Amino acid sequence: MNGRQPADGLLIREIPAMNEILNYDWISTWLEKLGRTHVKRVINAELSRVRQNIIENDAAFSPENFRLSCIKSLAGALRNSLKRVINATGVIIHTNLGRSLISESAVKSMSLVATGYSNLEYDLENGTRGQRNAHIEGLMCSLTGAEAAFAVNNNAGAVLLSLCALSKNTEVVVSRGELVEIGGSFRIPDIMELSGAKLVEVGTTNRTHLHDYERAINERTSMLMKIHPSNFRIEGFTSSPERKALSRLAHDNGLIFMEDAGSGLLADIKLPSKSSEITINACLEAGADIVTFSGDKMLGGPQIGGIVGKKKYIDVLKKYPLARALRVDKVTLACFEEILRLYMVGEYDKIPTLRMLNMNIDDIKSKALELSEILKTKLKAEVNMIEVSDAVGGGSCPEIDLDGWGISIGHKNLSASYVQKLLRSLDVPVICGACEDRIVIHVRTLQDNDFDILVKSLEGVYNA
Ligand SMILES: *Cc1c(COP(=O)(O)O)cnc(C)c1O
């Protein structure tokens, strides 16, 4: 406090009252545009910030700063908060940036169903009530070889529904090595508890044997469950039983064998070498009765929870009351159906996630070259093309770094973190990496229409 008085109390008394502020000239246009309730809420938030600033920093009240920050917040209310950003991180399925991008053709399907009425739950042949699941079940079965299929809001919902409907008040055996927390707060022990199933952990974090499962089975057991460990990997001395052995053990004991496959790999697409991702088909072939997966990870579709497997179990899920609470909305369903159709006809290159995943390194390099040539001529900064590591993201293929190319940009007066902050504050924010106090633009995840905006944004930052 270095002896400076007056203390907070006096400074705080300088802050105008709400009624006074509402009568200011500059407020009137905002009152007209946004209405009194919203304007008051914004001003209240600003007032508490000012008070906080006085208490913490002994800062004097500045009417002009207050006016400017109010106007900034009020103007913000006229713009959408959820908006497009440029992903220059090289992480394809970036959980914080919306995971998978939706293909153009799926956007068309979504738009038709969103702006017009549809046969969502209408049987056009008989003129009677239909099932929303009917639009996708056949496709899901054809693509995975399953007897039956169902979809809910997301994979967390798919796991919850399956456990509730099939294992409530019974025991479910899971390997300790698979009890992971997945980014975005998905924890199997929590979901299990919520479902009313009792989790029985077997084995150790790095090794679980078939006899560990065997010993855990008793008359209360209903299910053996396998979970994709996502972005969690233990290297070295590890082991877990083969799927086939697990499913045989389950079936010999009259139990259900369920797998949470995570990423939802549908086709045998060429994956980066060393990948341990397996397809949904392979899970089913190995004997899983139920397999659940996300729609917006490696499948490259909308947020959805796919459930495929034996008809007798899927039928139970469909009728379970929780299914109604987790149902998929029509726009998402339209999107999912179109993506499944792209898989059916093998048009994988129309699915952005798969396209970015399978990008040829020479194509990435020429994309980087093109961008670096433009930036070198336009920016008053040091521009270099560099090799980078990209990532699949979304908990898929965590063991794999994808070789990529990027542009590193440095400036003696602008720190990388400062530039990153400026780039995040733009109308179309740019999210990029940094290395050795230079920002790094990974080109793999740049979309065609990102290029011009990105160049203009960087000019704004470095040439200002
Ligand atoms: C991502 C993931 C989930 C959660 O899926 P959402 O679709 O995000 O709900 C569950 N289990 C595994 C193994 C995952 O990888």
The ligand as an SDF file (V2000), in Angstrom:
LIG
                    3D

 15 15  0  0  0  0  0  0  0  0999 V2000
  -13.7970  -39.5580  -26.8150 C   0  0  0  0  0  0  0  0  0  0  0  0
  -14.1450  -40.7680  -26.0700 C   0  0  0  0  0  0  0  0  0  0  0  0
  -15.3230  -40.8320  -25.3280 C   0  0  0  0  0  0  0  0  0  0  0  0
  -16.2890  -39.6830  -25.2690 C   0  0  0  0  0  0  0  0  0  0  0  0
  -16.8990  -39.5440  -26.5000 O   0  0  0  0  0  0  0  0  0  0  0  0
  -17.8320  -38.2620  -26.8090 P   0  0  0  0  0  0  0  0  0  0  0  0
  -18.3550  -38.5360  -28.1800 O   0  0  0  0  0  0  0  0  0  0  0  0
  -16.9440  -37.0790  -26.7210 O   0  0  0  0  0  0  0  0  0  0  0  0
  -18.8940  -38.2570  -25.7910 O   0  0  0  0  0  0  0  0  0  0  0  0
  -15.5970  -41.9890  -24.6410 C   0  0  0  0  0  0  0  0  0  0  0  0
  -14.7540  -43.0420  -24.6650 N   0  0  0  0  0  0  0  0  0  0  0  0
  -13.6050  -43.0220  -25.3840 C   0  0  0  0  0  0  0  0  0  0  0  0
  -12.7140  -44.2130  -25.3590 C   0  0  0  0  0  0  0  0  0  0  0  0
  -13.2560  -41.8820  -26.1030 C   0  0  0  0  0  0  0  0  0  0  0  0
  -12.1120  -41.8600  -26.7880 O   0  0  0  0  0  0  0  0  0  0  0  0
  1  2  1  0
  2  3  1  0
  2 14  2  0
  3  4  1  0
  3 10  2  0
  4  5  1  0
  5  6  1  0
  6  7  2  0
  6  8  1  0
  6  9  1  0
 10 11  1  0
 11 12  2  0
 12 13  1  0
 12 14  1  0
 14 15  1  0
M  END
$$$$
